[in-house]
Amino acid sequence: MKMSTLEKNGDPDSVAKTISLIVARIPWPERRLAMAEVTQNLLDGKPRVAEYVFGWNRENVKTGLEELRTGIACANDLSKRRKPKSEERHPGLAEDIRSLMEPASQAESHLRTALAYTNMTAASVRAALLEKGWPEEALPKVRTISNMLNRMDYRLRRVKKTKVQKKTP
């Protein structure tokens, strides 16, 4: 039967559970270093064994081991790895779209949600923005404007006609 590295070192299973709980409470950049130190001290620097014993991602453990070896911390600011939205690049764009959409929109008939339904299409909104003076290269494409309208709680659907209530006998 195969012995785990912790059993070879004489460490009980409760130590592994305690270490997992402690490391889980450390915030991320330091957590990776803590995982690497535990792996180096208890598991002979083997990330695959750390994955098996503690349930940690072995790629994170490998990165932590490299950080320990070189002394250089890896940058992991994932929030800056995205393309900025059109509203963020052109702040006035959202305001101009709202000014175009408000007169052509109506609320849901039962007022259960904050959605506004409109007959205007994204292509017509883009054409209206071009007429308003926005340059062609600054405006996003029709699909992006459609996504923006959805984020702004405008639903591009037909506006339902109100039905006259029939007289009940």
N, C-alpha and C positions, 0 to 999 in steps of 0.2 A: 504494500500500500504506500502511496506517495505521501511524504510528509511536507507540510507547508513550511515556509521559511520561519514563520513565527513559532511553530512547534519545535523546529531545530534549535532556535534560540532560547527556548524554554518559556516563551510568553504565552499566557492563557488567552482564550478567545475574548474574555471580558476586556482585556487591554485593547484589542482591535476595535471593539465597539466604543470604548471610551475615547480612543483617539479619533475615530470617525465623528463623534459628537462634538469634540472640541474643535476640530478643524472646520467643521461645518459652520461654526459661529464666527469664524474669522472673515473679514471682508476680502474681496477678490484679489487684488494684486498680492497681498500678503498671504492669502490662502494657498496660492500656487507654490510659494516658497516653503510654507509649512508642510505641504504635501511632499515636496521634494526632500526636505530634511528628514521627515518621517521615513520616506522610502529609502533614503540613503542610510539612515541609522539602523532601521529594523529589517529592511528587505534587501540589503546589499545593493541598492541603487537599481532595482529592477522594476520599471514602470508597469510591465505586464502583470507582475505579481501583485503590485499595488492595486491594479484594476480588479484582480480576482479577490484579494483579501478585503479591501476597503470599499470597492465599488466606485473608485474614482476613475475619471477619464484618463487613460494613459498618455494621451497627447498633452494634456495639461501638466501631468507629472514630468514628461520629457522636457517640456518648456521650462518648468521650474528647475529641473536638474541642470539645464543649460544656463539658466540665470545664476544658479549657485556657482557653477564652474567658472563662468566668465565674469560675473559681477555686474553685468549689464542687464537692466530690467527691460522686458519687452513692453512696448506700448500696446495697450488693448482698449483704447477708447473707441468702442464700436459705434457710439452715437454720431461720430463725425465721419463715418464711412458711407454715408448715404448721399444721394444727390438731393440738393435742396428743392423743395416744392416751388411751384410757380408763384404761389402766394408769397413765399419768403423772398424770392428774387425780385418780384415786382409788387411792393406792398399796396400800391394804388389799384392794382388789377381786381382784387376781391371787392373793393368798394365800388368800382365801376360796374362790375357784374351785378352786384346787389341792386344798384340804382336802375339797371336795365331790367332785372327780374321782378322786382317788387310790384310794379304795376301790372305785370302779366301773370301773376301767380295768385292762387287761392289756397286757403287752408283745407285740410281734410274735412269732409262733411260732418263727421262725428266729433271732431276736435280731440281725438285720442292721442295724437302725436303732434310734434312740432313740424312735421313735413309740410312743404308747400308744393302743390302740383301746378304745372305750367304747360302751356301749349308750345312754348318756344323750344327750339332745338339748339343743340350746342353749336351747330353751324350758323344758325341765325344770330346767336349771341356773339360768335366770333366776327361775323359780318358787321354787327352793330358796333362792336369795339373798334373795328377798322374805320367805320364812319365817324366814330367819336374822336379819332385822331391817334390811335395807337399805331406804332409802326409795325409792319408785317413781321420783321425779324424778332421783335420783342414779344409778340403774342405766341402762346403755345398752340399746338395743333388742336383739331376738333376733339379728338379722343381725350386729350388732357383737360380741355375745358369741360367735357362731360364728366370726367372724374372730379374736377373741382366743384361742379354744381352738385354732385352727389355728396361731397364732403360738406358743402354748405347747406345741406338738407333740402335741396330742390330735387324733386323727382320728375324726370322727363317723361311724363305720361299725359295722356289726354285728360283734359278737365271734364269731369262728369257733369252732364247737364242735370239740373235739378228737376226732379219729377214732381208734378203737381199732385198733391194728395187727393185721392178720390173721396167723394162724400160717402160716408158709411150709412147704410139704410137703418 
